[in-house]
Amino acid sequence: MQNQEQEQEIARLTAAVAAQPTAVLYTQRGKLLASLKRYDEAIADYSRAIELDPNHTRAYTGRANAYTATGRFIEALADVNKVL
């Protein structure tokens, strides 16, 4: 997916989240944001997904990857341990 397509998908997911916020939607948007190296925004979306569904393992693994990309290894390890 190219950047323009990713930005369009982020806009679509933003509208979907506004209409009906779910952990899955926040996680999907977080994944796209992370792929664009917008890690702080991705971490925020993954965190919101976890607030909505504390058992959503994909949000924890996505956030752990984003933490790792930003050098926040202790926080990443904490998320990985929650998934295990």
C-alpha positions as CSV (number, residue, x, y, z in Angstrom):
1,M,0.0,0.0,0.0
2,Q,1.4,3.4,-0.9
3,N,1.5,6.4,1.4
4,Q,-1.5,8.1,-0.3
5,E,-3.6,4.9,-0.1
6,Q,-2.5,4.5,3.6
7,E,-3.6,8.1,4.3
8,Q,-7.0,7.4,2.7
9,E,-7.4,4.3,4.8
10,I,-6.4,6.2,7.9
11,A,-9.1,8.8,7.1
12,R,-11.7,6.0,6.5
13,L,-10.8,4.4,9.9
14,T,-10.9,7.8,11.6
15,A,-14.5,8.2,10.4
16,A,-15.3,4.6,11.5
17,V,-13.8,5.2,14.9
18,A,-15.8,8.4,15.3
19,A,-19.0,6.6,14.4
20,Q,-18.4,3.5,16.6
21,P,-15.1,3.2,18.4
22,T,-13.9,-0.4,18.8
23,A,-10.6,-2.0,19.8
24,V,-10.3,-3.5,16.3
25,L,-10.7,-0.2,14.5
26,Y,-8.1,1.5,16.7
27,T,-5.7,-1.4,16.3
28,Q,-6.1,-1.3,12.5
29,R,-5.5,2.5,12.4
30,G,-2.5,2.0,14.8
31,K,-1.0,-0.5,12.4
32,L,-1.2,1.9,9.5
33,L,0.2,4.8,11.5
34,A,3.1,2.6,12.6
35,S,3.8,1.6,9.0
36,L,4.2,5.3,8.2
37,K,6.5,5.7,11.2
38,R,4.0,7.8,13.1
39,Y,4.8,5.9,16.2
40,D,3.4,8.2,18.9
41,E,0.0,8.3,17.1
42,A,0.1,4.5,16.7
43,I,0.9,4.1,20.4
44,A,-2.0,6.3,21.3
45,D,-4.4,4.2,19.1
46,Y,-3.1,0.9,20.5
47,S,-3.5,2.3,24.0
48,R,-7.1,3.3,23.3
49,A,-7.8,-0.2,21.9
50,I,-6.5,-1.7,25.1
51,E,-8.7,0.6,27.2
52,L,-11.7,-0.6,25.2
53,D,-10.7,-4.3,25.3
54,P,-7.9,-5.2,27.8
55,N,-7.7,-8.7,26.2
56,H,-7.0,-7.5,22.6
57,T,-3.6,-9.1,22.1
58,R,-3.0,-7.5,18.7
59,A,-3.1,-4.1,20.3
60,Y,-0.5,-5.1,22.9
61,T,1.8,-6.6,20.2
62,G,1.4,-3.6,17.9
63,R,2.1,-1.2,20.8
64,A,5.1,-3.3,21.8
65,N,6.5,-3.0,18.3
66,A,5.9,0.8,18.2
67,Y,7.6,1.1,21.6
68,T,10.5,-0.9,20.3
69,A,10.8,1.4,17.2
70,T,11.0,4.4,19.5
71,G,13.6,2.8,21.9
72,R,11.1,2.4,24.7
73,F,12.2,-1.2,25.4
74,I,10.9,-1.6,29.0
75,E,7.4,-0.6,28.0
76,A,7.6,-2.9,25.0
77,L,8.7,-5.8,27.2
78,A,5.8,-5.1,29.6
79,D,3.3,-5.3,26.7
80,V,4.9,-8.6,25.4
81,N,4.7,-10.1,28.9
82,K,0.9,-9.2,29.0
83,V,0.4,-11.2,25.8
84,L,2.3,-14.3,27.0
